[in-house]
């Protein structure tokens, strides 16, 4: 957490000044919103952990595939 506040101060606070407290709060809120990754990988993985997803993927790859039987009379 200390590293985050240090980065915030170095990249934003020490580089400019604001006329009002509201301007400063908006700038800091914008920095924080842009700093964090708002997309979660779990959603794309079907809410599985990366290890669970990878294990399921490998299982699907190693299962033998079945070849559908050709329709009767087709050659």
PyMOL Python script that loads the backbone (N, CA, C, O; Angstrom):
from pymol import cmd

cmd.read_pdbstr("""\
ATOM      1  N   UNK A   1       0.822  -1.180   0.000  1.00  0.00           N
ATOM      2  CA  UNK A   1       0.000   0.000   0.000  1.00  0.00           C
ATOM      3  C   UNK A   1       0.871   1.251   0.000  1.00  0.00           C
ATOM      4  O   UNK A   1       0.547   2.237  -0.661  1.00  0.00           O
ATOM      5  N   UNK A   2       1.957   1.210   0.729  1.00  0.00           N
ATOM      6  CA  UNK A   2       2.845   2.370   0.767  1.00  0.00           C
ATOM      7  C   UNK A   2       3.416   2.652  -0.612  1.00  0.00           C
ATOM      8  O   UNK A   2       3.611   3.810  -0.983  1.00  0.00           O
ATOM      9  N   UNK A   3       3.685   1.598  -1.374  1.00  0.00           N
ATOM     10  CA  UNK A   3       4.217   1.759  -2.717  1.00  0.00           C
ATOM     11  C   UNK A   3       3.206   2.475  -3.611  1.00  0.00           C
ATOM     12  O   UNK A   3       3.589   3.310  -4.430  1.00  0.00           O
ATOM     13  N   UNK A   4       1.933   2.161  -3.464  1.00  0.00           N
ATOM     14  CA  UNK A   4       0.898   2.821  -4.255  1.00  0.00           C
ATOM     15  C   UNK A   4       0.881   4.319  -3.979  1.00  0.00           C
ATOM     16  O   UNK A   4       0.875   5.122  -4.913  1.00  0.00           O
ATOM     17  N   UNK A   5       0.874   4.701  -2.703  1.00  0.00           N
ATOM     18  CA  UNK A   5       0.821   6.119  -2.369  1.00  0.00           C
ATOM     19  C   UNK A   5       2.086   6.847  -2.816  1.00  0.00           C
ATOM     20  O   UNK A   5       2.023   8.007  -3.224  1.00  0.00           O
ATOM     21  N   UNK A   6       3.214   6.183  -2.743  1.00  0.00           N
ATOM     22  CA  UNK A   6       4.452   6.773  -3.236  1.00  0.00           C
ATOM     23  C   UNK A   6       4.358   7.034  -4.736  1.00  0.00           C
ATOM     24  O   UNK A   6       4.731   8.107  -5.209  1.00  0.00           O
ATOM     25  N   UNK A   7       3.864   6.060  -5.475  1.00  0.00           N
ATOM     26  CA  UNK A   7       3.707   6.214  -6.925  1.00  0.00           C
ATOM     27  C   UNK A   7       2.708   7.312  -7.240  1.00  0.00           C
ATOM     28  O   UNK A   7       2.937   8.115  -8.145  1.00  0.00           O
ATOM     29  N   UNK A   8       1.616   7.360  -6.515  1.00  0.00           N
ATOM     30  CA  UNK A   8       0.605   8.406  -6.707  1.00  0.00           C
ATOM     31  C   UNK A   8       1.209   9.790  -6.510  1.00  0.00           C
ATOM     32  O   UNK A   8       0.976  10.692  -7.315  1.00  0.00           O
ATOM     33  N   UNK A   9       1.969   9.955  -5.463  1.00  0.00           N
ATOM     34  CA  UNK A   9       2.575  11.252  -5.192  1.00  0.00           C
ATOM     35  C   UNK A   9       3.586  11.630  -6.259  1.00  0.00           C
ATOM     36  O   UNK A   9       3.588  12.764  -6.737  1.00  0.00           O
ATOM     37  N   UNK A  10       4.440  10.698  -6.636  1.00  0.00           N
ATOM     38  CA  UNK A  10       5.485  10.997  -7.607  1.00  0.00           C
ATOM     39  C   UNK A  10       4.896  11.289  -8.985  1.00  0.00           C
ATOM     40  O   UNK A  10       5.306  12.247  -9.640  1.00  0.00           O
ATOM     41  N   UNK A  11       3.942  10.479  -9.429  1.00  0.00           N
ATOM     42  CA  UNK A  11       3.404  10.621 -10.772  1.00  0.00           C
ATOM     43  C   UNK A  11       2.340  11.697 -10.906  1.00  0.00           C
ATOM     44  O   UNK A  11       2.127  12.205 -12.007  1.00  0.00           O
ATOM     45  N   UNK A  12       1.670  12.059  -9.829  1.00  0.00           N
ATOM     46  CA  UNK A  12       0.557  12.995  -9.949  1.00  0.00           C
ATOM     47  C   UNK A  12       0.689  14.215  -9.041  1.00  0.00           C
ATOM     48  O   UNK A  12       0.697  15.349  -9.518  1.00  0.00           O
ATOM     49  N   UNK A  13       0.791  13.986  -7.769  1.00  0.00           N
ATOM     50  CA  UNK A  13       0.687  15.080  -6.808  1.00  0.00           C
ATOM     51  C   UNK A  13       1.846  16.060  -6.917  1.00  0.00           C
ATOM     52  O   UNK A  13       1.619  17.270  -6.917  1.00  0.00           O
ATOM     53  N   UNK A  14       3.078  15.576  -7.011  1.00  0.00           N
ATOM     54  CA  UNK A  14       4.231  16.465  -7.037  1.00  0.00           C
ATOM     55  C   UNK A  14       4.418  17.158  -8.384  1.00  0.00           C
ATOM     56  O   UNK A  14       5.204  18.100  -8.485  1.00  0.00           O
ATOM     57  N   UNK A  15       3.720  16.717  -9.404  1.00  0.00           N
ATOM     58  CA  UNK A  15       3.920  17.269 -10.739  1.00  0.00           C
ATOM     59  C   UNK A  15       3.010  18.440 -11.068  1.00  0.00           C
ATOM     60  O   UNK A  15       3.243  19.123 -12.065  1.00  0.00           O
ATOM     61  N   UNK A  16       1.980  18.698 -10.266  1.00  0.00           N
ATOM     62  CA  UNK A  16       1.097  19.814 -10.569  1.00  0.00           C
ATOM     63  C   UNK A  16       0.418  20.326  -9.324  1.00  0.00           C
ATOM     64  O   UNK A  16       0.506  19.725  -8.253  1.00  0.00           O
ATOM     65  N   UNK A  17      -0.250  21.429  -9.476  1.00  0.00           N
ATOM     66  CA  UNK A  17      -1.024  21.991  -8.369  1.00  0.00           C
ATOM     67  C   UNK A  17      -2.431  22.281  -8.869  1.00  0.00           C
ATOM     68  O   UNK A  17      -2.661  22.420 -10.070  1.00  0.00           O
ATOM     69  N   UNK A  18      -3.356  22.369  -7.943  1.00  0.00           N
ATOM     70  CA  UNK A  18      -4.754  22.586  -8.282  1.00  0.00           C
ATOM     71  C   UNK A  18      -5.265  23.821  -7.567  1.00  0.00           C
ATOM     72  O   UNK A  18      -4.765  24.199  -6.508  1.00  0.00           O
ATOM     73  N   UNK A  19      -6.263  24.439  -8.160  1.00  0.00           N
ATOM     74  CA  UNK A  19      -6.849  25.641  -7.558  1.00  0.00           C
ATOM     75  C   UNK A  19      -7.789  25.303  -6.421  1.00  0.00           C
ATOM     76  O   UNK A  19      -7.855  26.019  -5.422  1.00  0.00           O
ATOM     77  N   UNK A  20      -8.516  24.207  -6.578  1.00  0.00           N
ATOM     78  CA  UNK A  20      -9.490  23.840  -5.550  1.00  0.00           C
ATOM     79  C   UNK A  20      -9.280  22.396  -5.118  1.00  0.00           C
ATOM     80  O   UNK A  20      -8.621  21.601  -5.788  1.00  0.00           O
ATOM     81  N   UNK A  21      -9.859  22.104  -3.991  1.00  0.00           N
ATOM     82  CA  UNK A  21      -9.794  20.731  -3.485  1.00  0.00           C
ATOM     83  C   UNK A  21     -10.545  19.777  -4.412  1.00  0.00           C
ATOM     84  O   UNK A  21     -10.125  18.639  -4.620  1.00  0.00           O
ATOM     85  N   UNK A  22     -11.676  20.260  -4.974  1.00  0.00           N
ATOM     86  CA  UNK A  22     -12.445  19.419  -5.906  1.00  0.00           C
ATOM     87  C   UNK A  22     -11.616  19.023  -7.122  1.00  0.00           C
ATOM     88  O   UNK A  22     -11.690  17.877  -7.565  1.00  0.00           O
ATOM     89  N   UNK A  23     -10.831  19.941  -7.670  1.00  0.00           N
ATOM     90  CA  UNK A  23      -9.964  19.622  -8.806  1.00  0.00           C
ATOM     91  C   UNK A  23      -8.960  18.535  -8.428  1.00  0.00           C
ATOM     92  O   UNK A  23      -8.720  17.603  -9.196  1.00  0.00           O
ATOM     93  N   UNK A  24      -8.387  18.663  -7.251  1.00  0.00           N
ATOM     94  CA  UNK A  24      -7.414  17.674  -6.790  1.00  0.00           C
ATOM     95  C   UNK A  24      -8.083  16.311  -6.594  1.00  0.00           C
ATOM     96  O   UNK A  24      -7.540  15.286  -7.006  1.00  0.00           O
ATOM     97  N   UNK A  25      -9.246  16.304  -5.973  1.00  0.00           N
ATOM     98  CA  UNK A  25      -9.962  15.047  -5.756  1.00  0.00           C
ATOM     99  C   UNK A  25     -10.323  14.382  -7.080  1.00  0.00           C
ATOM    100  O   UNK A  25     -10.193  13.165  -7.211  1.00  0.00           O
ATOM    101  N   UNK A  26     -10.774  15.158  -8.061  1.00  0.00           N
ATOM    102  CA  UNK A  26     -11.116  14.597  -9.373  1.00  0.00           C
ATOM    103  C   UNK A  26      -9.887  14.031 -10.073  1.00  0.00           C
ATOM    104  O   UNK A  26      -9.961  12.971 -10.695  1.00  0.00           O
ATOM    105  N   UNK A  27      -8.760  14.728  -9.977  1.00  0.00           N
ATOM    106  CA  UNK A  27      -7.531  14.246 -10.605  1.00  0.00           C
ATOM    107  C   UNK A  27      -7.059  12.949  -9.946  1.00  0.00           C
ATOM    108  O   UNK A  27      -6.636  12.018 -10.632  1.00  0.00           O
ATOM    109  N   UNK A  28      -7.133  12.893  -8.635  1.00  0.00           N
ATOM    110  CA  UNK A  28      -6.708  11.691  -7.912  1.00  0.00           C
ATOM    111  C   UNK A  28      -7.661  10.528  -8.207  1.00  0.00           C
ATOM    112  O   UNK A  28      -7.217   9.394  -8.391  1.00  0.00           O
ATOM    113  N   UNK A  29      -8.961  10.805  -8.252  1.00  0.00           N
ATOM    114  CA  UNK A  29      -9.928   9.748  -8.583  1.00  0.00           C
ATOM    115  C   UNK A  29      -9.683   9.223  -9.994  1.00  0.00           C
ATOM    116  O   UNK A  29      -9.732   8.015 -10.226  1.00  0.00           O
ATOM    117  N   UNK A  30      -9.421  10.124 -10.932  1.00  0.00           N
ATOM    118  CA  UNK A  30      -9.126   9.695 -12.299  1.00  0.00           C
ATOM    119  C   UNK A  30      -7.864   8.870 -12.374  1.00  0.00           C
ATOM    120  O   UNK A  30      -7.806   7.895 -13.125  1.00  0.00           O
ATOM    121  N   UNK A  31      -6.850   9.240 -11.611  1.00  0.00           N
ATOM    122  CA  UNK A  31      -5.603   8.478 -11.576  1.00  0.00           C
ATOM    123  C   UNK A  31      -5.846   7.069 -11.043  1.00  0.00           C
ATOM    124  O   UNK A  31      -5.357   6.091 -11.608  1.00  0.00           O
ATOM    125  N   UNK A  32      -6.602   6.974  -9.959  1.00  0.00           N
ATOM    126  CA  UNK A  32      -6.871   5.670  -9.350  1.00  0.00           C
ATOM    127  C   UNK A  32      -7.697   4.805 -10.297  1.00  0.00           C
ATOM    128  O   UNK A  32      -7.415   3.616 -10.445  1.00  0.00           O
ATOM    129  N   UNK A  33      -8.714   5.383 -10.942  1.00  0.00           N
ATOM    130  CA  UNK A  33      -9.538   4.613 -11.879  1.00  0.00           C
ATOM    131  C   UNK A  33      -8.708   4.098 -13.045  1.00  0.00           C
ATOM    132  O   UNK A  33      -8.940   2.987 -13.520  1.00  0.00           O
ATOM    133  N   UNK A  34      -7.753   4.876 -13.510  1.00  0.00           N
ATOM    134  CA  UNK A  34      -6.904   4.446 -14.613  1.00  0.00           C
ATOM    135  C   UNK A  34      -5.804   3.504 -14.179  1.00  0.00           C
ATOM    136  O   UNK A  34      -5.260   2.761 -14.996  1.00  0.00           O
ATOM    137  N   UNK A  35      -5.472   3.528 -12.905  1.00  0.00           N
ATOM    138  CA  UNK A  35      -4.378   2.718 -12.373  1.00  0.00           C
ATOM    139  C   UNK A  35      -4.767   1.258 -12.227  1.00  0.00           C
ATOM    140  O   UNK A  35      -3.973   0.363 -12.518  1.00  0.00           O
ATOM    141  N   UNK A  36      -5.992   1.018 -11.774  1.00  0.00           N
ATOM    142  CA  UNK A  36      -6.426  -0.342 -11.496  1.00  0.00           C
ATOM    143  C   UNK A  36      -7.017  -0.996 -12.729  1.00  0.00           C
ATOM    144  O   UNK A  36      -7.682  -0.341 -13.532  1.00  0.00           O
ATOM    145  N   UNK A  37      -6.777  -2.267 -12.874  1.00  0.00           N
ATOM    146  CA  UNK A  37      -7.359  -3.057 -13.945  1.00  0.00           C
ATOM    147  C   UNK A  37      -8.779  -3.419 -13.531  1.00  0.00           C
ATOM    148  O   UNK A  37      -8.987  -4.145 -12.558  1.00  0.00           O
ATOM    149  N   UNK A  38      -9.746  -2.909 -14.273  1.00  0.00           N
ATOM    150  CA  UNK A  38     -11.136  -3.140 -13.884  1.00  0.00           C
ATOM    151  C   UNK A  38     -11.706  -4.420 -14.487  1.00  0.00           C
ATOM    152  O   UNK A  38     -12.793  -4.843 -14.094  1.00  0.00           O
ATOM    153  N   UNK A  39     -11.010  -5.044 -15.420  1.00  0.00           N
ATOM    154  CA  UNK A  39     -11.486  -6.287 -16.004  1.00  0.00           C
ATOM    155  C   UNK A  39     -10.903  -7.458 -15.230  1.00  0.00           C
ATOM    156  O   UNK A  39      -9.712  -7.493 -14.922  1.00  0.00           O
ATOM    157  N   UNK A  40     -11.745  -8.387 -14.931  1.00  0.00           N
ATOM    158  CA  UNK A  40     -11.314  -9.543 -14.147  1.00  0.00           C
ATOM    159  C   UNK A  40     -11.144 -10.753 -15.054  1.00  0.00           C
ATOM    160  O   UNK A  40     -12.042 -11.096 -15.822  1.00  0.00           O
ATOM    161  N   UNK A  41      -9.995 -11.391 -14.960  1.00  0.00           N
ATOM    162  CA  UNK A  41      -9.696 -12.551 -15.800  1.00  0.00           C
ATOM    163  C   UNK A  41     -10.623 -13.710 -15.468  1.00  0.00           C
ATOM    164  O   UNK A  41     -10.911 -14.531 -16.338  1.00  0.00           O
ATOM    165  N   UNK A  42     -11.096 -13.795 -14.231  1.00  0.00           N
ATOM    166  CA  UNK A  42     -11.949 -14.912 -13.836  1.00  0.00           C
ATOM    167  C   UNK A  42     -13.222 -14.952 -14.669  1.00  0.00           C
ATOM    168  O   UNK A  42     -13.718 -16.036 -14.976  1.00  0.00           O
ATOM    169  N   UNK A  43     -13.760 -13.798 -15.041  1.00  0.00           N
ATOM    170  CA  UNK A  43     -14.987 -13.768 -15.833  1.00  0.00           C
ATOM    171  C   UNK A  43     -14.754 -14.439 -17.185  1.00  0.00           C
ATOM    172  O   UNK A  43     -15.588 -15.221 -17.640  1.00  0.00           O
ATOM    173  N   UNK A  44     -13.624 -14.136 -17.829  1.00  0.00           N
ATOM    174  CA  UNK A  44     -13.317 -14.734 -19.122  1.00  0.00           C
ATOM    175  C   UNK A  44     -13.008 -16.222 -19.010  1.00  0.00           C
ATOM    176  O   UNK A  44     -13.126 -16.956 -19.991  1.00  0.00           O
ATOM    177  N   UNK A  45     -12.620 -16.666 -17.838  1.00  0.00           N
ATOM    178  CA  UNK A  45     -12.286 -18.075 -17.629  1.00  0.00           C
ATOM    179  C   UNK A  45     -13.457 -18.857 -17.055  1.00  0.00           C
ATOM    180  O   UNK A  45     -13.274 -19.968 -16.558  1.00  0.00           O
ATOM    181  N   UNK A  46     -14.648 -18.297 -17.118  1.00  0.00           N
ATOM    182  CA  UNK A  46     -15.817 -18.995 -16.583  1.00  0.00           C
ATOM    183  C   UNK A  46     -15.783 -19.089 -15.069  1.00  0.00           C
ATOM    184  O   UNK A  46     -16.290 -20.057 -14.502  1.00  0.00           O
ATOM    185  N   UNK A  47     -15.202 -18.114 -14.412  1.00  0.00           N
ATOM    186  CA  UNK A  47     -15.089 -18.029 -12.959  1.00  0.00           C
ATOM    187  C   UNK A  47     -14.254 -19.152 -12.362  1.00  0.00           C
ATOM    188  O   UNK A  47     -14.381 -19.460 -11.177  1.00  0.00           O
ATOM    189  N   UNK A  48     -13.393 -19.771 -13.187  1.00  0.00           N
ATOM    190  CA  UNK A  48     -12.447 -20.769 -12.683  1.00  0.00           C
ATOM    191  C   UNK A  48     -11.128 -20.073 -12.373  1.00  0.00           C
ATOM    192  O   UNK A  48     -10.830 -19.015 -12.926  1.00  0.00           O
ATOM    193  N   UNK A  49     -10.349 -20.667 -11.494  1.00  0.00           N
ATOM    194  CA  UNK A  49      -9.011 -20.143 -11.268  1.00  0.00           C
ATOM    195  C   UNK A  49      -8.181 -20.445 -12.506  1.00  0.00           C
ATOM    196  O   UNK A  49      -8.540 -21.347 -13.263  1.00  0.00           O
ATOM    197  N   UNK A  50      -7.086 -19.729 -12.745  1.00  0.00           N
ATOM    198  CA  UNK A  50      -6.257 -20.040 -13.913  1.00  0.00           C
ATOM    199  C   UNK A  50      -5.789 -21.487 -13.939  1.00  0.00           C
ATOM    200  O   UNK A  50      -5.729 -22.093 -15.009  1.00  0.00           O
ATOM    201  N   UNK A  51      -5.457 -22.054 -12.780  1.00  0.00           N
ATOM    202  CA  UNK A  51      -5.034 -23.456 -12.722  1.00  0.00           C
ATOM    203  C   UNK A  51      -6.169 -24.402 -13.109  1.00  0.00           C
ATOM    204  O   UNK A  51      -5.958 -25.362 -13.851  1.00  0.00           O
ATOM    205  N   UNK A  52      -7.372 -24.128 -12.605  1.00  0.00           N
ATOM    206  CA  UNK A  52      -8.523 -24.974 -12.938  1.00  0.00           C
ATOM    207  C   UNK A  52      -8.844 -24.892 -14.431  1.00  0.00           C
ATOM    208  O   UNK A  52      -9.137 -25.905 -15.065  1.00  0.00           O
ATOM    209  N   UNK A  53      -8.786 -23.680 -14.986  1.00  0.00           N
ATOM    210  CA  UNK A  53      -9.074 -23.495 -16.404  1.00  0.00           C
ATOM    211  C   UNK A  53      -8.056 -24.245 -17.266  1.00  0.00           C
ATOM    212  O   UNK A  53      -8.416 -24.916 -18.233  1.00  0.00           O
ATOM    213  N   UNK A  54      -6.786 -24.119 -16.898  1.00  0.00           N
ATOM    214  CA  UNK A  54      -5.737 -24.792 -17.669  1.00  0.00           C
ATOM    215  C   UNK A  54      -5.885 -26.311 -17.582  1.00  0.00           C
ATOM    216  O   UNK A  54      -5.703 -27.007 -18.580  1.00  0.00           O
ATOM    217  N   UNK A  55      -6.212 -26.828 -16.402  1.00  0.00           N
ATOM    218  CA  UNK A  55      -6.399 -28.265 -16.246  1.00  0.00           C
ATOM    219  C   UNK A  55      -7.572 -28.742 -17.101  1.00  0.00           C
ATOM    220  O   UNK A  55      -7.487 -29.787 -17.745  1.00  0.00           O
ATOM    221  N   UNK A  56      -8.657 -27.986 -17.108  1.00  0.00           N
ATOM    222  CA  UNK A  56      -9.814 -28.354 -17.926  1.00  0.00           C
ATOM    223  C   UNK A  56      -9.467 -28.298 -19.407  1.00  0.00           C
ATOM    224  O   UNK A  56      -9.907 -29.152 -20.176  1.00  0.00           O
ATOM    225  N   UNK A  57      -8.696 -27.318 -19.811  1.00  0.00           N
ATOM    226  CA  UNK A  57      -8.291 -27.192 -21.210  1.00  0.00           C
ATOM    227  C   UNK A  57      -7.443 -28.386 -21.630  1.00  0.00           C
ATOM    228  O   UNK A  57      -7.655 -28.965 -22.695  1.00  0.00           O
ATOM    229  N   UNK A  58      -6.476 -28.753 -20.780  1.00  0.00           N
ATOM    230  CA  UNK A  58      -5.622 -29.901 -21.104  1.00  0.00           C
ATOM    231  C   UNK A  58      -6.429 -31.194 -21.165  1.00  0.00           C
ATOM    232  O   UNK A  58      -6.170 -32.048 -22.012  1.00  0.00           O
ATOM    233  N   UNK A  59      -7.398 -31.339 -20.278  1.00  0.00           N
ATOM    234  CA  UNK A  59      -8.254 -32.521 -20.292  1.00  0.00           C
ATOM    235  C   UNK A  59      -9.039 -32.587 -21.598  1.00  0.00           C
ATOM    236  O   UNK A  59      -9.153 -33.654 -22.201  1.00  0.00           O
ATOM    237  N   UNK A  60      -9.573 -31.463 -22.030  1.00  0.00           N
ATOM    238  CA  UNK A  60     -10.336 -31.426 -23.281  1.00  0.00           C
ATOM    239  C   UNK A  60      -9.442 -31.739 -24.481  1.00  0.00           C
ATOM    240  O   UNK A  60      -9.906 -32.326 -25.459  1.00  0.00           O
ATOM    241  N   UNK A  61      -8.172 -31.356 -24.416  1.00  0.00           N
ATOM    242  CA  UNK A  61      -7.261 -31.603 -25.526  1.00  0.00           C
ATOM    243  C   UNK A  61      -6.824 -33.060 -25.607  1.00  0.00           C
ATOM    244  O   UNK A  61      -6.536 -33.555 -26.697  1.00  0.00           O
ATOM    245  N   UNK A  62      -6.769 -33.746 -24.488  1.00  0.00           N
ATOM    246  CA  UNK A  62      -6.268 -35.125 -24.473  1.00  0.00           C
ATOM    247  C   UNK A  62      -7.367 -36.160 -24.648  1.00  0.00           C
ATOM    248  O   UNK A  62      -7.078 -37.331 -24.893  1.00  0.00           O
ATOM    249  N   UNK A  63      -8.631 -35.744 -24.525  1.00  0.00           N
ATOM    250  CA  UNK A  63      -9.723 -36.691 -24.711  1.00  0.00           C
ATOM    251  C   UNK A  63      -9.784 -37.093 -26.179  1.00  0.00           C
ATOM    252  O   UNK A  63      -9.661 -36.247 -27.066  1.00  0.00           O
ATOM    253  N   UNK A  64      -9.973 -38.374 -26.431  1.00  0.00           N
ATOM    254  CA  UNK A  64     -10.048 -38.800 -27.829  1.00  0.00           C
ATOM    255  C   UNK A  64     -11.280 -38.224 -28.507  1.00  0.00           C
ATOM    256  O   UNK A  64     -12.361 -38.161 -27.922  1.00  0.00           O
ATOM    257  N   UNK A  65     -11.099 -37.814 -29.725  1.00  0.00           N
ATOM    258  CA  UNK A  65     -12.235 -37.289 -30.467  1.00  0.00           C
ATOM    259  C   UNK A  65     -12.930 -38.439 -31.183  1.00  0.00           C
ATOM    260  O   UNK A  65     -12.278 -39.377 -31.641  1.00  0.00           O
ATOM    261  N   UNK A  66     -14.213 -38.366 -31.274  1.00  0.00           N
ATOM    262  CA  UNK A  66     -14.965 -39.409 -31.951  1.00  0.00           C
ATOM    263  C   UNK A  66     -15.307 -38.911 -33.342  1.00  0.00           C
ATOM    264  O   UNK A  66     -15.665 -37.749 -33.536  1.00  0.00           O
ATOM    265  N   UNK A  67     -15.192 -39.803 -34.293  1.00  0.00           N
ATOM    266  CA  UNK A  67     -15.515 -39.476 -35.670  1.00  0.00           C
ATOM    267  C   UNK A  67     -16.957 -39.892 -35.887  1.00  0.00           C
ATOM    268  O   UNK A  67     -17.307 -41.052 -35.671  1.00  0.00           O
ATOM    269  N   UNK A  68     -17.797 -38.959 -36.312  1.00  0.00           N
ATOM    270  CA  UNK A  68     -19.206 -39.332 -36.500  1.00  0.00           C
ATOM    271  C   UNK A  68     -19.349 -40.365 -37.608  1.00  0.00           C
ATOM    272  O   UNK A  68     -18.642 -40.328 -38.615  1.00  0.00           O
ATOM    273  N   UNK A  69     -20.279 -41.284 -37.395  1.00  0.00           N
ATOM    274  CA  UNK A  69     -20.524 -42.323 -38.398  1.00  0.00           C
ATOM    275  C   UNK A  69     -21.155 -41.691 -39.617  1.00  0.00           C
ATOM    276  O   UNK A  69     -21.961 -40.766 -39.511  1.00  0.00           O
ATOM    277  N   UNK A  70     -20.784 -42.191 -40.753  1.00  0.00           N
ATOM    278  CA  UNK A  70     -21.364 -41.648 -41.982  1.00  0.00           C
ATOM    279  C   UNK A  70     -22.812 -42.112 -42.097  1.00  0.00           C
ATOM    280  O   UNK A  70     -23.158 -43.183 -41.599  1.00  0.00           O
ATOM    281  N   UNK A  71     -23.651 -41.328 -42.739  1.00  0.00           N
ATOM    282  CA  UNK A  71     -25.065 -41.727 -42.895  1.00  0.00           C
ATOM    283  C   UNK A  71     -25.170 -43.029 -43.658  1.00  0.00           C
ATOM    284  O   UNK A  71     -24.318 -43.342 -44.490  1.00  0.00           O
ATOM    285  N   UNK A  72     -26.189 -43.769 -43.381  1.00  0.00           N
ATOM    286  CA  UNK A  72     -26.398 -45.077 -44.029  1.00  0.00           C
ATOM    287  C   UNK A  72     -26.509 -44.896 -45.534  1.00  0.00           C
ATOM    288  O   UNK A  72     -27.224 -44.016 -46.012  1.00  0.00           O
ATOM    289  N   UNK A  73     -25.798 -45.734 -46.276  1.00  0.00           N
ATOM    290  CA  UNK A  73     -25.866 -45.707 -47.717  1.00  0.00           C
ATOM    291  C   UNK A  73     -24.915 -44.698 -48.361  1.00  0.00           C
ATOM    292  O   UNK A  73     -24.767 -44.693 -49.583  1.00  0.00           O
ATOM    293  N   UNK A  74     -24.280 -43.856 -47.576  1.00  0.00           N
ATOM    294  CA  UNK A  74     -23.358 -42.868 -48.160  1.00  0.00           C
ATOM    295  C   UNK A  74     -21.990 -43.492 -48.335  1.00  0.00           C
ATOM    296  O   UNK A  74     -21.502 -44.170 -47.431  1.00  0.00           O
ATOM    297  N   UNK A  75     -21.371 -43.282 -49.458  1.00  0.00           N
ATOM    298  CA  UNK A  75     -20.029 -43.804 -49.709  1.00  0.00           C
ATOM    299  C   UNK A  75     -19.233 -42.796 -50.451  1.00  0.00           C
ATOM    300  O   UNK A  75     -18.067 -43.039 -50.764  1.00  0.00           O
TER     301      UNK A  75
END
""", "prot")
cmd.dss("prot")
cmd.show_as("cartoon", "prot")
cmd.util.cbc("prot")
cmd.orient("prot")
